[in-house]
């Protein structure tokens, strides 16, 4: 049980680091015109795994939250999908 806690906390810490890193990259791009790349999927996937591994039943139902809040995951996929639809409509 202790091992699951340690692994889950490490994964959730890495996830938070990646989520905030992706947010900083987007904000720096908008405000400072810096061009950097997001770390796609890492924060969301690692966070989802971390929540699933936590030995608390009530956290498991929120496994999808990291995938939605990580800008390099869900929101990026939506943006790419919208961009592709726009390109196909204009051709």
N, C-alpha and C positions, 0 to 999 in steps of 0.2 A: 504494500500500500504506500509506503514512504517513497519507493522508487517511482511509482506513478505520479505522486505529487511533485517530485523533483523534475521529472521529464516534462510534465504538463506546465510547470512554472517556467522552466527554461524555454519551452516552445512559445508560451504566451509572451514572455519577455522579448524574444526574438521577433515575434509578430508585431508587438507594439513598436519596437524599434523600426521595423520596415514600414508600418502604417504611417508613423510620424515622419519617417524619412521621405516617403512618397508624397506626403502632404507638403513637406518643406520644398521638395523639388518642384511641385506644381506652383506653389506660392512664389518661389524664387523666379520661376519662369515668367509668371504674370507680372510681378512687381519689379524685378531686377533684370528682366529680359535675358536671364541665363538659360542656356540650353543644356539640359541634362536628361538622362533617361531614367524612367521609373524602373523599379525592380518588380517586374510583373509577377503576379500570382504568389510570390513567396510569403508575404505577410498574411494574406487571406488564407492560404492553404495551411500554413504552419499554425495560425491561430485556430482554425477549425479543428485541426488534429489535437491541439492543446486542450481545447474545450471538451472534446470527446474523451480524452484521456483523464481529465480531472475526475477523481473518485466522488463526485457529487452529482446525483441524478438530475437535479434541477438545472445544472449548467449545460447538460447535453442537448437540451432542446434549443439552445442558442448557438449551435455549431455554425450556423450560416452567417451570423453577424460579422465576423472578421472578413468574410468574402465580400460583403456589401460595403463595409466602411473603408476597406483598403482601396485607395484610388488606382492601384496597379492591378486590381482584380475586376470586380463587378462593374464599377463605373467606367473603367477603361474599355471593357468589352462592349458596353452599351454605346460608348462614343465611337468605337471602331465600326460597330454595326450600323449606326446612323450615318457615318461617313461613307460606308460602302453603299448603302441605299441611295444616298444623294448622288454618288458617282454614277450609279447604274441608271438613275432617273434622268440625268443630264446627258447621257450618251445616246 
